[in-house]
Amino acid sequence: MEMREIEVFRAVMQVGTTRKAAELLCVSQSAVSQALARLEKKAGLRFFERVRGRLVPTREAAALMVQVDRFFTGFEMIEHCIRGLKTVGLARLTVASFPALGAGFLPRAIDAFDPARRNMLISLQIMSSRDVYQQVMAGQADFGLMADELPVDNLEHSVFLEIPGVVVMHARHPLVQRRLITLEDMAAHPFIALNPEDQGRIQLERALGLQDLMLSPVVETPYSSSICELALRGVGIGMAHPLTALDFQPKGLVLKRMAVTVNARTLLVIRPGAPLAGTAKEFLKAMRIQLQADVSSLTAYLDRPS
């Protein structure tokens, strides 16, 4: 099969019709249809069902698209890197992070690091922990930050942060005067929960089960930022990553300690055999300084009088 056929397949999967794919690729609609037909013939598979004039992707198409996206992501990263080298020479750093630390903490660290003064470009890529693992493993990121939910035996890794989760709530919630939120409190109120497979939720439900208690989830989400936003809107209370929750505190979100410790661990991952450049080591130092400042701010907030 040819690269052009894969490009056409990807375009159709992205935009949904041969007409839009043709416009995207600047070719005729018939050229798109012919390329898809050739691809299906060479593969011996049907990637689209023709239903009332529309193309409906098959399960085989969905499975192929996962691999195609990975290929094109790597290709686009190479192009992006080349453009970066033209503009800023070798002073370039790519950091991949899961959302809990990528949305607030890392921008603060970058601000303190001041890449403009150092004549360098930092590429901050925020993605799932699984994608962080893949990016670092493929050498597309200098290092990554990820939750400890996946095996990382193939990467050099260390604990960057281990910190207890916090309960978040609206400023007018009935529990707002409590200094410590108990398991009974969490079981008694509508709860905004992390997804069932999340290690933090697993720890929390294990502790609840020991006391014959259960959560009453009203929403499930993979991200602490979503929990904080929902809590701000009064949907319920939830357990969130404390550094993510700290970003929402200026908006009025209330953070509380929990009576049970549910730790959130962040791993720093590096590709084996790929020593960090000097700029990467300098930025890691800046990250650790910012981490100390954030943890101090969090502690001061949690210890203040109610």
N, C-alpha and C positions, 0 to 999 in steps of 0.2 A: 504494500500500500504506500501511497505517496503522501508527503507532508501536506500538500494542498488539500487532499481529501480529508485529512484530520482537521485542518483549519475550517473547512466547510462544515464538517460534523459539529465542531465546537460552536461555530456561529449559529447554526440552526438550534442547537440545544439552548443557547443563551437567549435568542430572540424569539424562537418559537415557530417561525414560518420561513419558507424558502425565499419569499419576497423580501422580508426584512434582512435575512442573511445576505441576499444578493446586494442590497443597498449597503450593508455594513462592509462587505468585501469588495464593493465596486465591480461586480461582475453581473452577468445576466442571470435571471431566475432559472433559465434552462441549464446553465452551467452548474448551478448549485444542485439541481435535481440529478444531473448526470454524474456529478462527483459522488453524491450519496449512493446512487445506484452502483457505481463502481466499487465503493467501499463495502457495501453489503455483499456484493458478489465475491469480492476477494476474501472477505472474512467468513463467508458462508453463514452469515447471521442476518436476521432482520432487526434493524435498529429503530425503525419507525413503522407504526401502523397508520395506514391512510384511512381516516375516518371522516366521512363527509367533507372531503377536500382539505382536511387538516392533518398535520403530522403529529402523531402521539408517540412519544418515546417509549420503547419497551424497557423491560428490566435490564436487558443486555446493554442498552444504550446508557442507562443510568450507571451501571457498573463501569462501562468504558469511560464515561465522562469523569469519574473520580481520577482515573489514571491520566487522562488527557489534561485535566486541570493541573495536576501535579507537575506534568511535563512543562506546560506553558508557564506555570508560576516560576519554575526554575529558569526557563528561558528569559522571561521578563525580568527576573532578578539580575541576570547577566547583562541585559541591555541597560538596566537601571544603574548597575555598577559601572559600566563603561561610561555612561553619561556623567556619573559622579566623578570618575577619575579625570575626565576632561575638565571639570570645573574646579575641583579642589585637590587635585593631585592624589597622593596616597593617604591623606588625612581623612579617612572615612571609617565609620564604625556602624555596624548593624546590630541592633539589639532586638531580640524577640521576647515578648512577655505576654503572660496571661493577663486578662483584664484587671484582676484585683490590684496589681501593682503597676499596670501599664497606663491606666487612665489618669491617675493623680500623682502617685509617688514618683514615677520616672520623669514626667514633665517637670516636677519640682527639682529633681536631681539634675536634669539637663539645664534648667535655668541657672542653677548654682554653678554648674560646670562651665557655662558660657562658651559654647562651641564656636560662635562667631569670633570671639577674641583669639581662639586657638586656630582659626582658619581651617576648620574641619566641618564635615557634614555627618550628622548622626541620623541614621535611618531607624526610626522607632516603629516596629511592627507589632501590633497588638492582635492576638489570636488565641485560640484554645491551647491548653497545655499539650494536647496531642500534636497540634501543628507546631508548637514551639519545639518539641522533641524532634520532629521531622526536619524543621528548618536548620537546627543546630547540627543534627546528624548529617545532613546533606552539605554542610559547610556554607549555607546561605546566610547564617547569622554568626557573628563573632562569639556571642554567648547568649544564653536565654534564662528567663525566670519562669518557673512553672510550678503548679501545685504538685504535691507528692502522690498523685492518684495513678501514676503509670510507672512501670518498671523503667529504671534508667541505668541498668547495669552496663549498657554499651556506651555511656557517656561519662566523662569525668563530672562528678557532682559533689556538692556540699550544701549544707543547710544555710541559706541566706537569712531566713527569718523564721522563727517559731513563736507564735503569739496566740493567746486565747481569743476566741471569737467574742463578739459583743452582741447584745440584743438591741435592736433599733426600733424606734417608735415615734409617733407624732407627738408634738409638744403638749397636746391636750389629752393624751391617752391616760386612762385610769391608773396605769402603773408608773406614771412619770415621777411620782414622789418616792418610789422605792430606790434604795441604793443598790440593792442586789436582786436580780430577777431569778426566781426559783423555778424548778421544773414544774411545780404545780401552777405557777403563773403562766408558763408557756403552754401548758396543756389546757388552761382555762380560757384562752383568748384566741380569736382567729389568727392563724399563723401563716406567714409568707415563708415558704420553705425552699431550700436548695433542692435540686433534683435528687431522687431517691438513691442514685449511685454515688453521690458526693460523699467523700469520707467524713466531712464535718457533720452532715446530716446522719450518717450511719452511727457516728459516735454519740450524737445527741439522742437518737432513738434508742440506742442501747442503754443509755443512762435512764431514760424515761421508762423503758421496759422493766428495769430492776425495781421500779416503784409502782409497777402496774399502771403507768400513765401513757397517754397517747396524744400526739399532736392533732390539731384540727386544721389541716392545711386548706387555705382558700386559693392560693396560687403556688405553683412550682416554677422555678426558674434556675438556670445554671449560674447566674451572675449575681454577686453581692450588690453591684450597682443597681440592678433592677429591684432587688429587695429594698434597698434604701429609698429609691424613688417611690415605690409602692407604699412603704411605711410613711413617707412624707405626706402622701395623699390620704392617709388614714385607713388604708385597706386592712391593716393588721399590724402585728409585731413580727419581727423576724430575726434570725441570727445571721450576722454578716461579718465579712472580713473587716477587722478594725481600721486598717488604713484606708480602705474604700469608704467605710462609714465616716471617717474623719473628714473626707472631702465634702460630705453632705452636711456636716455640722453647722457651717456658716449659713446654710439655707434654713436651719431650724430643726434639723433632725436631732433627736435625743438618743444618746448612746448610754447603755447600762452594762455593768459587769454581770456575769452569770454565776449562779451558785455552784454550777458544775463546770469544770474546765474542759473545753473542747478546743484543742489547739489547731491553728491553721499553719501549716508548714509550707514554706516557699523554698524551692531548690534552685540553686545556681548551677546551670549545666553548660559544659564546654565540650567541644568535639575532641576526642582523644588524638594525640599526636599533632595538635594544632595550637602551639603556644600563643598566648595572648600578646598582641602588640603593645607597645608602651602606652599608646592612647587608650586602649581598652583597659589597661591596668589603672591608668589615671582616672578614668571614668568610674571604674568599680570603687575606687577610693572615695570619689565624690558621692557615689550611691550609698556607701556605708555611713558617711558623715550625715547625709540627708536622712537616712534611716534612723540614726540616733536622735536627730532633731524631731522627726515625726513621732517616734515612740515616746519621747519626753513630752511632746504636746498632748498626745493621747493620754498619758498617765496623769498629767496635770488636769485635764478635762474630767477624767473619771474620778479623780480624788477631790474635786471641788465640792463644797457643801451644796446639798440639793436646794 
